[in-house]
Amino acid sequence: MRAYLIFALKRLLQLAVVVFAGVSAAFVVAHFSPISPIETIIGRVAGQSSFSPTAVESLRQTLTELFGYDQPLTQQYLNFWSRFVRGDLGPSLIAFPTPAMELVMRALPWTVGLLTVAIIMAWLLGNILGGLAGYYQNNRPLKAFGIVAIGIQPIPYYIIAFLLVIIFGYLWPVLPISGGFAMAVRPAWSFDFIFSVLHHAILPALSLVLAGIGTWFLGMRALVSNIVTEDYVTYAELGGVNRGTIVMGYVTRNALIPQLTALAMALGGIFSGTIITEQVFSYPGLGTLLIRAVNGGDTGLVLAVSCVSVIAVASAIFIIDLLHPLLDPRVKVG
């Protein structure tokens, strides 16, 4: 237990370093972005009223002081971390005067819920079917599924999302293709609201599952195909051990460890796919919020979304890393 606690503390330190580096990178990118929040505000104000050049310049100077752009870059960086720790990254320009972090916290549960369900379903289904296909290599239905998986695996997330929109939104309109819940339903902890949320999440989740299941299926099938030739598997078969026990208890369990590592490595790409999927289905998550912020020139909101995304993905990888030695006793934690 003591060795595992030391291992966990080391991983926690790594998490802190990753978050620090990722948030710092987000600050640098936002700071040197060609989209200036000051010029965005001036453009909007000038478009609504007629201002003299002197008034515009005075407004620019006032906004520069307000955003702290008149200070050295190092001081701006320290001020950013001070505000970030307090959860205050200023107001959003596209929803002024609502704080940017408040908008992010509203959208975060939608993305986390969608991503969690889709990842778990794709990972479990892909690994279970892939394990069976690797062990029962002459099974025709599993062979057919393998062919389908090979065809689906290289298709991008957004292509699958568009195909689902066309099929279930126009050719066979049985599922909602936009939004997080029905407009007639009031957000509350009620059966109608929960059912509406689940109903609207079917297509976004299905697109992510279909895009990911092929990768996990093919990876597990390849791993199991190698493991079934091991001596301990042959010995268990000759000893009359139940086939189900061999497949799930011996073969699949040993093959899951590399798949768990692959899941940690793929989380960043899956999160990027979620952002695109949310935009296709107008799902009220971080992806839709990020696109709105970019289109509206709201660099503060872009920075808030980026920072929270870095923390969320890094934390998920941290949790998977902690589970690794618990599932595989061969992993040394000392």
PETAHU-V950547 format. One record per residue. N is the residue number from 0. RES is the residue in one letter. OMEGA is omega in radians with two decimals (none if undefined). NEAR is the number of other C-alpha atoms within 12 Angstrom. Layout:
# PETAHU-V950547
n = [N N]
res = [RES RES]
omega = [OMEGA OMEGA]
near = [NEAR NEAR]
This chain:
# PETAHU-V950547
n = [0 1 2 3 4 5 6 7 8 9 10 11 12 13 14 15 16 17 18 19 20 21 22 23 24 25 26 27 28 29 30 31 32 33 34 35 36 37 38 39 40 41 42 43 44 45 46 47 48 49 50 51 52 53 54 55 56 57 58 59 60 61 62 63 64 65 66 67 68 69 70 71 72 73 74 75 76 77 78 79 80 81 82 83 84 85 86 87 88 89 90 91 92 93 94 95 96 97 98 99 100 101 102 103 104 105 106 107 108 109 110 111 112 113 114 115 116 117 118 119 120 121 122 123 124 125 126 127 128 129 130 131 132 133 134 135 136 137 138 139 140 141 142 143 144 145 146 147 148 149 150 151 152 153 154 155 156 157 158 159 160 161 162 163 164 165 166 167 168 169 170 171 172 173 174 175 176 177 178 179 180 181 182 183 184 185 186 187 188 189 190 191 192 193 194 195 196 197 198 199 200 201 202 203 204 205 206 207 208 209 210 211 212 213 214 215 216 217 218 219 220 221 222 223 224 225 226 227 228 229 230 231 232 233 234 235 236 237 238 239 240 241 242 243 244 245 246 247 248 249 250 251 252 253 254 255 256 257 258 259 260 261 262 263 264 265 266 267 268 269 270 271 272 273 274 275 276 277 278 279 280 281 282 283 284 285 286 287 288 289 290 291 292 293 294 295 296 297 298 299 300 301 302 303 304 305 306 307 308 309 310 311 312 313 314 315 316 317 318 319 320 321 322 323 324 325 326 327 328 329 330 331 332 333]
res = [M R A Y L I F A L K R L L Q L A V V V F A G V S A A F V V A H F S P I S P I E T I I G R V A G Q S S F S P T A V E S L R Q T L T E L F G Y D Q P L T Q Q Y L N F W S R F V R G D L G P S L I A F P T P A M E L V M R A L P W T V G L L T V A I I M A W L L G N I L G G L A G Y Y Q N N R P L K A F G I V A I G I Q P I P Y Y I I A F L L V I I F G Y L W P V L P I S G G F A M A V R P A W S F D F I F S V L H H A I L P A L S L V L A G I G T W F L G M R A L V S N I V T E D Y V T Y A E L G G V N R G T I V M G Y V T R N A L I P Q L T A L A M A L G G I F S G T I I T E Q V F S Y P G L G T L L I R A V N G G D T G L V L A V S C V S V I A V A S A I F I I D L L H P L L D P R V K V G]
omega = [3.14 3.12 3.14 3.11 3.09 3.09 -3.13 3.12 3.09 3.13 3.09 3.08 3.08 3.10 3.13 3.14 -3.14 3.13 3.13 -3.13 -3.11 3.13 3.10 3.10 3.10 3.10 -3.11 -3.14 3.14 -3.09 -3.10 3.09 3.11 3.11 -3.12 3.10 3.13 3.14 3.09 3.13 -3.14 3.12 3.13 -3.14 -3.13 3.13 -3.13 -3.11 3.11 3.14 3.04 3.11 3.13 -3.14 3.12 3.14 3.09 3.10 3.13 3.13 3.13 3.14 3.10 3.10 -3.12 3.14 3.12 -3.11 3.11 -3.13 3.09 -3.08 3.14 3.12 3.06 -3.14 3.11 3.10 3.11 -3.14 3.10 3.13 -3.12 3.11 3.11 -3.11 -3.10 3.07 3.08 -3.13 3.06 3.13 -3.10 3.11 -3.09 0.11 -3.13 3.12 -3.12 -3.12 3.10 3.09 3.14 -3.13 3.06 -3.07 -3.04 -3.13 3.13 -3.13 -3.13 3.13 3.14 -3.08 -3.13 -3.13 -3.09 -3.12 -3.11 -3.12 -3.11 -3.09 -3.12 -3.12 -3.13 -3.11 3.12 3.14 3.11 3.08 3.11 -3.14 3.13 -3.14 3.11 -2.98 3.14 3.14 -3.04 3.11 3.12 3.05 3.12 3.11 3.10 3.11 3.10 -3.14 3.11 3.14 -3.09 -2.98 -3.12 -3.10 -3.14 -3.14 -3.01 3.10 3.10 3.13 3.13 3.11 3.11 3.09 -3.13 -3.07 -3.00 3.10 -3.05 -3.11 3.13 -2.97 -3.13 -3.12 3.10 -3.06 3.14 3.10 3.13 3.09 -3.10 -3.10 -3.11 -3.10 3.12 3.12 3.14 3.10 -3.14 -3.13 -3.10 -3.11 -3.13 3.11 -3.14 3.11 3.14 3.14 -3.13 -3.11 -3.05 -3.08 3.08 3.14 -3.13 3.13 3.12 3.13 -3.14 -3.14 -3.06 -3.02 -3.14 -3.14 -3.13 3.13 -3.08 3.12 3.14 3.13 3.13 3.14 -3.11 3.12 3.09 -3.08 -3.07 3.11 -3.14 -3.08 -3.08 3.09 3.10 3.13 3.12 3.12 3.13 3.13 3.09 3.10 -3.13 -3.10 3.12 3.10 3.13 -3.07 -3.03 -3.06 -3.08 -2.98 -3.06 -3.12 3.11 -3.12 -3.12 -3.08 3.06 3.13 3.08 3.07 3.11 3.11 3.11 -3.12 -3.05 -3.05 3.14 3.12 3.10 3.11 3.09 3.10 3.11 3.13 3.13 -3.13 3.12 3.13 3.14 -3.08 -3.10 -3.11 -2.99 -3.14 -3.10 -3.14 3.12 3.13 3.14 3.12 3.08 -3.12 3.13 -3.14 -3.13 3.14 -3.10 -3.08 3.10 3.12 3.06 3.13 3.13 3.12 -3.12 -3.11 3.14 3.11 3.10 -3.13 -3.09 -3.12 3.13 3.13 3.11 3.11 3.11 3.13 3.11 3.13 3.11 -3.14 -3.04 -3.12 3.10 -3.13 -3.11 -3.12 -3.12 3.13 -3.14 -3.12 -3.11 none]
near = [11 10 14 21 15 16 24 25 19 19 25 22 17 19 27 20 19 23 26 22 18 24 32 28 19 30 33 22 20 28 26 16 18 16 22 26 36 31 26 25 28 28 21 19 18 19 13 10 12 14 17 12 12 11 16 23 17 16 22 26 19 18 21 21 16 17 25 23 24 16 15 12 16 17 14 24 23 17 22 31 22 14 18 26 17 12 21 25 34 31 27 33 31 28 22 17 13 20 23 37 33 25 37 39 27 20 29 32 21 34 43 31 25 39 40 25 24 34 38 27 25 31 39 27 27 38 42 35 38 42 42 37 37 34 34 23 23 14 16 13 16 25 23 16 26 33 17 21 31 23 19 26 28 19 24 25 35 27 22 32 36 28 27 33 29 21 18 24 20 15 12 14 14 17 28 30 36 32 29 38 29 23 15 10 18 17 17 13 12 12 14 18 20 19 20 26 34 25 24 32 37 33 39 49 42 37 42 45 39 39 40 42 41 34 37 42 42 37 37 39 38 29 30 38 26 21 26 31 17 18 14 17 29 20 15 22 21 13 12 13 18 15 22 20 16 30 34 25 19 28 40 39 25 30 36 35 29 26 34 34 26 25 35 28 20 24 32 23 22 37 35 27 36 45 39 32 45 42 30 31 38 32 38 37 39 46 36 35 39 41 28 28 30 29 17 26 30 36 40 44 42 42 41 43 42 39 40 37 34 31 27 30 32 33 26 29 29 31 23 27 33 28 23 30 24 20 21 20 13 12 18 14 23 15]
